[in-house]
Amino acid sequence: MCGPGLYTLERQIVTRHVAGAGEREIAEALFLTPRTVRLTLAAARERLGATSLADPG
């Protein structure tokens, strides 16, 4: 794990997502499928207990 409760790949995807990148853009940059990005974002939300990754509060 990298930091508070996220794996390295989750952190990379979440960071790009919060910065405004879309699923397809993230997928292309990280050599993943858009489905993998979508599932990873869902897992990160669950792991952090968040309803949205765009709202840190």
Distance bins in CASP14 RR format, pairs under 12 A and 6 or more apart:
PFRMAT RR
TARGET T0000
AUTHOR 0000-0000-0000
RMODE 2
METHOD distances of the structure
MODEL  1
1 7 1 0 1 0 0 0 0 0 0 0 0
1 8 0 0 0 0 1 0 0 0 0 0 0
1 9 0 0 0 0 0 1 0 0 0 0 0
1 10 0 0 0 0 1 0 0 0 0 0 0
1 11 0 0 0 0 1 0 0 0 0 0 0
1 44 0 0 0 0 0 1 0 0 0 0 0
1 47 0 0 0 0 1 0 0 0 0 0 0
2 8 1 0 1 0 0 0 0 0 0 0 0
2 9 0 0 0 0 1 0 0 0 0 0 0
2 10 1 0 0 1 0 0 0 0 0 0 0
2 11 1 0 1 0 0 0 0 0 0 0 0
2 12 0 0 0 0 1 0 0 0 0 0 0
2 13 0 0 0 0 0 1 0 0 0 0 0
2 14 0 0 0 0 0 1 0 0 0 0 0
2 15 0 0 0 0 0 1 0 0 0 0 0
2 44 0 0 0 0 0 1 0 0 0 0 0
2 47 0 0 0 0 0 1 0 0 0 0 0
3 10 0 0 0 0 0 1 0 0 0 0 0
3 11 1 0 0 1 0 0 0 0 0 0 0
3 14 0 0 0 0 0 1 0 0 0 0 0
3 47 0 0 0 0 0 1 0 0 0 0 0
3 48 0 0 0 0 0 1 0 0 0 0 0
4 10 0 0 0 0 0 1 0 0 0 0 0
4 11 0 0 0 0 1 0 0 0 0 0 0
4 14 0 0 0 0 0 1 0 0 0 0 0
4 44 0 0 0 0 0 1 0 0 0 0 0
4 47 0 0 0 0 1 0 0 0 0 0 0
4 48 0 0 0 0 1 0 0 0 0 0 0
4 49 0 0 0 0 0 1 0 0 0 0 0
4 50 0 0 0 0 0 1 0 0 0 0 0
5 11 0 0 0 0 1 0 0 0 0 0 0
5 14 0 0 0 0 0 1 0 0 0 0 0
5 43 0 0 0 0 0 1 0 0 0 0 0
5 44 0 0 0 0 1 0 0 0 0 0 0
5 46 0 0 0 0 0 1 0 0 0 0 0
5 47 1 0 1 0 0 0 0 0 0 0 0
5 48 1 0 0 1 0 0 0 0 0 0 0
5 49 0 0 0 0 0 1 0 0 0 0 0
5 50 0 0 0 0 0 1 0 0 0 0 0
6 12 0 0 0 0 1 0 0 0 0 0 0
6 13 0 0 0 0 1 0 0 0 0 0 0
6 14 1 0 0 1 0 0 0 0 0 0 0
6 15 0 0 0 0 1 0 0 0 0 0 0
6 40 0 0 0 0 1 0 0 0 0 0 0
6 41 0 0 0 0 0 1 0 0 0 0 0
6 43 0 0 0 0 1 0 0 0 0 0 0
6 44 1 0 1 0 0 0 0 0 0 0 0
6 45 0 0 0 0 0 1 0 0 0 0 0
6 46 0 0 0 0 0 1 0 0 0 0 0
6 47 1 0 0 1 0 0 0 0 0 0 0
6 48 1 0 0 1 0 0 0 0 0 0 0
6 49 0 0 0 0 0 1 0 0 0 0 0
6 50 0 0 0 0 0 1 0 0 0 0 0
6 53 0 0 0 0 0 1 0 0 0 0 0
7 13 0 0 0 0 1 0 0 0 0 0 0
7 14 0 0 0 0 0 1 0 0 0 0 0
7 40 0 0 0 0 1 0 0 0 0 0 0
7 43 0 0 0 0 1 0 0 0 0 0 0
7 44 0 0 0 0 1 0 0 0 0 0 0
7 47 0 0 0 0 1 0 0 0 0 0 0
7 48 0 0 0 0 0 1 0 0 0 0 0
8 14 0 0 0 0 0 1 0 0 0 0 0
8 15 0 0 0 0 0 1 0 0 0 0 0
8 30 0 0 0 0 0 1 0 0 0 0 0
8 40 0 0 0 0 0 1 0 0 0 0 0
8 44 0 0 0 0 0 1 0 0 0 0 0
9 15 0 0 0 0 0 1 0 0 0 0 0
9 16 0 0 0 0 0 1 0 0 0 0 0
9 26 0 0 0 0 0 1 0 0 0 0 0
9 30 1 0 0 1 0 0 0 0 0 0 0
9 31 0 0 0 0 0 1 0 0 0 0 0
9 32 0 0 0 0 1 0 0 0 0 0 0
9 36 0 0 0 0 1 0 0 0 0 0 0
9 37 0 0 0 0 1 0 0 0 0 0 0
9 39 0 0 0 0 0 1 0 0 0 0 0
9 40 1 0 0 1 0 0 0 0 0 0 0
9 41 0 0 0 0 0 1 0 0 0 0 0
9 43 0 0 0 0 1 0 0 0 0 0 0
9 44 0 0 0 0 1 0 0 0 0 0 0
10 16 0 0 0 0 0 1 0 0 0 0 0
10 17 0 0 0 0 0 1 0 0 0 0 0
10 26 0 0 0 0 0 1 0 0 0 0 0
10 30 0 0 0 0 0 1 0 0 0 0 0
10 32 0 0 0 0 0 1 0 0 0 0 0
10 36 0 0 0 0 0 1 0 0 0 0 0
10 37 0 0 0 0 0 1 0 0 0 0 0
10 39 0 0 0 0 0 1 0 0 0 0 0
10 40 1 0 1 0 0 0 0 0 0 0 0
10 41 0 0 0 0 1 0 0 0 0 0 0
10 42 0 0 0 0 0 1 0 0 0 0 0
10 43 1 0 0 1 0 0 0 0 0 0 0
10 44 1 0 1 0 0 0 0 0 0 0 0
10 45 0 0 0 0 1 0 0 0 0 0 0
10 46 0 0 0 0 0 1 0 0 0 0 0
10 47 1 0 0 1 0 0 0 0 0 0 0
10 48 0 0 0 0 1 0 0 0 0 0 0
10 53 0 0 0 0 0 1 0 0 0 0 0
11 17 0 0 0 0 0 1 0 0 0 0 0
11 18 0 0 0 0 0 1 0 0 0 0 0
11 30 0 0 0 0 0 1 0 0 0 0 0
11 40 0 0 0 0 0 1 0 0 0 0 0
11 41 0 0 0 0 0 1 0 0 0 0 0
11 43 0 0 0 0 0 1 0 0 0 0 0
11 44 0 0 0 0 1 0 0 0 0 0 0
11 47 0 0 0 0 0 1 0 0 0 0 0
11 48 0 0 0 0 0 1 0 0 0 0 0
11 53 0 0 0 0 0 1 0 0 0 0 0
12 18 0 0 0 0 0 1 0 0 0 0 0
12 19 0 0 0 0 0 1 0 0 0 0 0
12 21 0 0 0 0 0 1 0 0 0 0 0
12 26 0 0 0 0 1 0 0 0 0 0 0
12 27 0 0 0 0 0 1 0 0 0 0 0
12 29 0 0 0 0 1 0 0 0 0 0 0
12 30 1 0 0 1 0 0 0 0 0 0 0
12 31 0 0 0 0 0 1 0 0 0 0 0
12 32 0 0 0 0 1 0 0 0 0 0 0
12 36 0 0 0 0 0 1 0 0 0 0 0
12 37 0 0 0 0 0 1 0 0 0 0 0
12 40 0 0 0 0 1 0 0 0 0 0 0
12 41 0 0 0 0 0 1 0 0 0 0 0
12 44 0 0 0 0 0 1 0 0 0 0 0
13 19 0 0 0 0 0 1 0 0 0 0 0
13 20 0 0 0 0 0 1 0 0 0 0 0
13 21 0 0 0 0 1 0 0 0 0 0 0
13 22 0 0 0 0 0 1 0 0 0 0 0
13 23 0 0 0 0 1 0 0 0 0 0 0
13 25 0 0 0 0 0 1 0 0 0 0 0
13 26 1 0 1 0 0 0 0 0 0 0 0
13 27 0 0 0 0 1 0 0 0 0 0 0
13 29 0 0 0 0 1 0 0 0 0 0 0
13 30 1 0 0 1 0 0 0 0 0 0 0
13 32 0 0 0 0 1 0 0 0 0 0 0
13 34 0 0 0 0 0 1 0 0 0 0 0
13 36 0 0 0 0 1 0 0 0 0 0 0
13 37 1 0 1 0 0 0 0 0 0 0 0
13 38 0 0 0 0 1 0 0 0 0 0 0
13 39 0 0 0 0 1 0 0 0 0 0 0
13 40 1 0 1 0 0 0 0 0 0 0 0
13 41 1 0 0 1 0 0 0 0 0 0 0
13 42 0 0 0 0 0 1 0 0 0 0 0
13 43 0 0 0 0 1 0 0 0 0 0 0
13 44 1 0 0 1 0 0 0 0 0 0 0
13 45 0 0 0 0 0 1 0 0 0 0 0
13 53 0 0 0 0 1 0 0 0 0 0 0
14 20 0 0 0 0 0 1 0 0 0 0 0
14 21 0 0 0 0 0 1 0 0 0 0 0
14 26 0 0 0 0 1 0 0 0 0 0 0
14 30 0 0 0 0 0 1 0 0 0 0 0
14 37 0 0 0 0 0 1 0 0 0 0 0
14 40 0 0 0 0 1 0 0 0 0 0 0
14 41 1 0 0 1 0 0 0 0 0 0 0
14 42 0 0 0 0 0 1 0 0 0 0 0
14 43 0 0 0 0 0 1 0 0 0 0 0
14 44 1 0 1 0 0 0 0 0 0 0 0
14 45 0 0 0 0 1 0 0 0 0 0 0
14 47 0 0 0 0 0 1 0 0 0 0 0
14 48 0 0 0 0 1 0 0 0 0 0 0
14 50 0 0 0 0 1 0 0 0 0 0 0
14 52 0 0 0 0 0 1 0 0 0 0 0
14 53 1 0 1 0 0 0 0 0 0 0 0
14 54 0 0 0 0 1 0 0 0 0 0 0
14 56 0 0 0 0 0 1 0 0 0 0 0
15 21 0 0 0 0 1 0 0 0 0 0 0
15 26 0 0 0 0 1 0 0 0 0 0 0
15 29 0 0 0 0 0 1 0 0 0 0 0
15 30 0 0 0 0 0 1 0 0 0 0 0
15 40 0 0 0 0 0 1 0 0 0 0 0
15 41 0 0 0 0 0 1 0 0 0 0 0
15 44 0 0 0 0 0 1 0 0 0 0 0
15 53 0 0 0 0 1 0 0 0 0 0 0
16 22 1 0 0 1 0 0 0 0 0 0 0
16 23 0 0 0 0 1 0 0 0 0 0 0
16 24 0 0 0 0 0 1 0 0 0 0 0
16 25 1 0 0 1 0 0 0 0 0 0 0
16 26 1 0 1 0 0 0 0 0 0 0 0
16 27 0 0 0 0 1 0 0 0 0 0 0
16 28 0 0 0 0 0 1 0 0 0 0 0
16 29 1 0 0 1 0 0 0 0 0 0 0
16 30 1 0 0 1 0 0 0 0 0 0 0
16 32 0 0 0 0 0 1 0 0 0 0 0
16 37 0 0 0 0 1 0 0 0 0 0 0
16 40 0 0 0 0 0 1 0 0 0 0 0
16 41 0 0 0 0 0 1 0 0 0 0 0
16 44 0 0 0 0 0 1 0 0 0 0 0
16 53 0 0 0 0 0 1 0 0 0 0 0
17 23 0 0 0 0 1 0 0 0 0 0 0
17 24 0 0 0 0 0 1 0 0 0 0 0
17 25 0 0 0 0 1 0 0 0 0 0 0
17 26 1 0 0 1 0 0 0 0 0 0 0
17 27 0 0 0 0 0 1 0 0 0 0 0
17 29 0 0 0 0 0 1 0 0 0 0 0
17 30 0 0 0 0 0 1 0 0 0 0 0
17 37 0 0 0 0 1 0 0 0 0 0 0
17 38 0 0 0 0 0 1 0 0 0 0 0
17 40 0 0 0 0 1 0 0 0 0 0 0
17 41 1 0 0 1 0 0 0 0 0 0 0
17 42 0 0 0 0 0 1 0 0 0 0 0
17 44 0 0 0 0 1 0 0 0 0 0 0
17 45 0 0 0 0 0 1 0 0 0 0 0
17 50 0 0 0 0 0 1 0 0 0 0 0
17 52 0 0 0 0 0 1 0 0 0 0 0
17 53 1 0 1 0 0 0 0 0 0 0 0
17 54 1 0 0 1 0 0 0 0 0 0 0
18 26 0 0 0 0 0 1 0 0 0 0 0
18 41 0 0 0 0 0 1 0 0 0 0 0
18 44 0 0 0 0 0 1 0 0 0 0 0
18 45 0 0 0 0 0 1 0 0 0 0 0
18 48 0 0 0 0 0 1 0 0 0 0 0
18 50 0 0 0 0 0 1 0 0 0 0 0
18 52 0 0 0 0 1 0 0 0 0 0 0
18 53 1 0 1 0 0 0 0 0 0 0 0
18 54 1 0 0 1 0 0 0 0 0 0 0
18 55 0 0 0 0 1 0 0 0 0 0 0
18 56 0 0 0 0 1 0 0 0 0 0 0
19 25 0 0 0 0 0 1 0 0 0 0 0
19 26 0 0 0 0 1 0 0 0 0 0 0
19 29 0 0 0 0 0 1 0 0 0 0 0
19 53 0 0 0 0 0 1 0 0 0 0 0
19 54 0 0 0 0 0 1 0 0 0 0 0
20 26 0 0 0 0 1 0 0 0 0 0 0
20 53 0 0 0 0 0 1 0 0 0 0 0
20 54 0 0 0 0 1 0 0 0 0 0 0
21 27 0 0 0 0 1 0 0 0 0 0 0
21 28 0 0 0 0 1 0 0 0 0 0 0
21 29 1 0 0 1 0 0 0 0 0 0 0
21 30 0 0 0 0 0 1 0 0 0 0 0
21 34 0 0 0 0 0 1 0 0 0 0 0
21 37 0 0 0 0 1 0 0 0 0 0 0
21 41 0 0 0 0 0 1 0 0 0 0 0
21 53 0 0 0 0 0 1 0 0 0 0 0
21 54 0 0 0 0 0 1 0 0 0 0 0
22 28 0 0 0 0 1 0 0 0 0 0 0
22 29 0 0 0 0 1 0 0 0 0 0 0
22 30 0 0 0 0 0 1 0 0 0 0 0
22 34 0 0 0 0 1 0 0 0 0 0 0
22 37 0 0 0 0 1 0 0 0 0 0 0
22 38 0 0 0 0 0 1 0 0 0 0 0
22 41 0 0 0 0 1 0 0 0 0 0 0
22 54 0 0 0 0 0 1 0 0 0 0 0
23 29 0 0 0 0 0 1 0 0 0 0 0
23 30 0 0 0 0 0 1 0 0 0 0 0
23 32 0 0 0 0 1 0 0 0 0 0 0
23 33 0 0 0 0 1 0 0 0 0 0 0
23 34 1 0 1 0 0 0 0 0 0 0 0
23 35 0 0 0 0 1 0 0 0 0 0 0
23 36 0 0 0 0 1 0 0 0 0 0 0
23 37 1 0 1 0 0 0 0 0 0 0 0
23 38 1 0 1 0 0 0 0 0 0 0 0
23 39 0 0 0 0 0 1 0 0 0 0 0
23 40 0 0 0 0 1 0 0 0 0 0 0
23 41 1 0 0 1 0 0 0 0 0 0 0
23 42 0 0 0 0 0 1 0 0 0 0 0
24 30 0 0 0 0 0 1 0 0 0 0 0
24 32 0 0 0 0 0 1 0 0 0 0 0
24 33 0 0 0 0 1 0 0 0 0 0 0
24 34 1 0 1 0 0 0 0 0 0 0 0
24 35 0 0 0 0 0 1 0 0 0 0 0
24 36 0 0 0 0 0 1 0 0 0 0 0
24 37 0 0 0 0 1 0 0 0 0 0 0
24 38 0 0 0 0 0 1 0 0 0 0 0
25 32 0 0 0 0 0 1 0 0 0 0 0
25 34 0 0 0 0 1 0 0 0 0 0 0
25 37 0 0 0 0 1 0 0 0 0 0 0
26 32 1 0 0 1 0 0 0 0 0 0 0
26 33 0 0 0 0 0 1 0 0 0 0 0
26 34 0 0 0 0 1 0 0 0 0 0 0
26 35 0 0 0 0 0 1 0 0 0 0 0
26 36 0 0 0 0 1 0 0 0 0 0 0
26 37 1 0 1 0 0 0 0 0 0 0 0
26 38 0 0 0 0 1 0 0 0 0 0 0
26 40 0 0 0 0 1 0 0 0 0 0 0
26 41 0 0 0 0 1 0 0 0 0 0 0
27 33 1 0 1 0 0 0 0 0 0 0 0
27 34 1 0 1 0 0 0 0 0 0 0 0
27 35 0 0 0 0 1 0 0 0 0 0 0
27 36 1 0 0 1 0 0 0 0 0 0 0
27 37 1 0 1 0 0 0 0 0 0 0 0
27 38 0 0 0 0 1 0 0 0 0 0 0
27 39 0 0 0 0 0 1 0 0 0 0 0
27 40 0 0 0 0 0 1 0 0 0 0 0
27 41 0 0 0 0 0 1 0 0 0 0 0
28 34 0 0 0 0 1 0 0 0 0 0 0
28 36 0 0 0 0 0 1 0 0 0 0 0
28 37 0 0 0 0 1 0 0 0 0 0 0
29 37 0 0 0 0 1 0 0 0 0 0 0
30 36 0 0 0 0 1 0 0 0 0 0 0
30 37 1 0 0 1 0 0 0 0 0 0 0
30 40 0 0 0 0 1 0 0 0 0 0 0
31 37 0 0 0 0 0 1 0 0 0 0 0
32 38 0 0 0 0 1 0 0 0 0 0 0
32 39 0 0 0 0 1 0 0 0 0 0 0
32 40 1 0 0 1 0 0 0 0 0 0 0
32 41 0 0 0 0 0 1 0 0 0 0 0
33 39 0 0 0 0 1 0 0 0 0 0 0
33 40 0 0 0 0 0 1 0 0 0 0 0
34 40 0 0 0 0 0 1 0 0 0 0 0
34 41 0 0 0 0 0 1 0 0 0 0 0
35 41 0 0 0 0 0 1 0 0 0 0 0
35 42 0 0 0 0 0 1 0 0 0 0 0
36 42 0 0 0 0 0 1 0 0 0 0 0
36 43 0 0 0 0 0 1 0 0 0 0 0
37 43 0 0 0 0 0 1 0 0 0 0 0
37 44 0 0 0 0 0 1 0 0 0 0 0
37 53 0 0 0 0 0 1 0 0 0 0 0
38 44 0 0 0 0 0 1 0 0 0 0 0
38 45 0 0 0 0 0 1 0 0 0 0 0
39 45 0 0 0 0 0 1 0 0 0 0 0
39 46 0 0 0 0 0 1 0 0 0 0 0
40 46 0 0 0 0 0 1 0 0 0 0 0
40 47 0 0 0 0 0 1 0 0 0 0 0
40 53 0 0 0 0 0 1 0 0 0 0 0
41 47 0 0 0 0 0 1 0 0 0 0 0
41 48 0 0 0 0 0 1 0 0 0 0 0
41 50 0 0 0 0 0 1 0 0 0 0 0
41 52 0 0 0 0 0 1 0 0 0 0 0
41 53 1 0 0 1 0 0 0 0 0 0 0
41 54 0 0 0 0 0 1 0 0 0 0 0
42 48 0 0 0 0 0 1 0 0 0 0 0
42 49 0 0 0 0 0 1 0 0 0 0 0
42 50 0 0 0 0 0 1 0 0 0 0 0
42 51 0 0 0 0 0 1 0 0 0 0 0
42 52 0 0 0 0 0 1 0 0 0 0 0
42 53 0 0 0 0 1 0 0 0 0 0 0
43 49 0 0 0 0 0 1 0 0 0 0 0
43 50 0 0 0 0 0 1 0 0 0 0 0
43 53 0 0 0 0 0 1 0 0 0 0 0
44 50 0 0 0 0 1 0 0 0 0 0 0
44 52 0 0 0 0 0 1 0 0 0 0 0
44 53 1 0 0 1 0 0 0 0 0 0 0
45 51 1 0 0 1 0 0 0 0 0 0 0
45 52 1 0 0 1 0 0 0 0 0 0 0
45 53 1 0 1 0 0 0 0 0 0 0 0
45 54 0 0 0 0 0 1 0 0 0 0 0
45 55 0 0 0 0 0 1 0 0 0 0 0
46 53 0 0 0 0 0 1 0 0 0 0 0
47 53 0 0 0 0 0 1 0 0 0 0 0
48 55 0 0 0 0 0 1 0 0 0 0 0
48 56 0 0 0 0 1 0 0 0 0 0 0
48 57 0 0 0 0 0 1 0 0 0 0 0
49 57 0 0 0 0 0 1 0 0 0 0 0
50 56 0 0 0 0 1 0 0 0 0 0 0
50 57 0 0 0 0 1 0 0 0 0 0 0
51 57 0 0 0 0 0 1 0 0 0 0 0
END
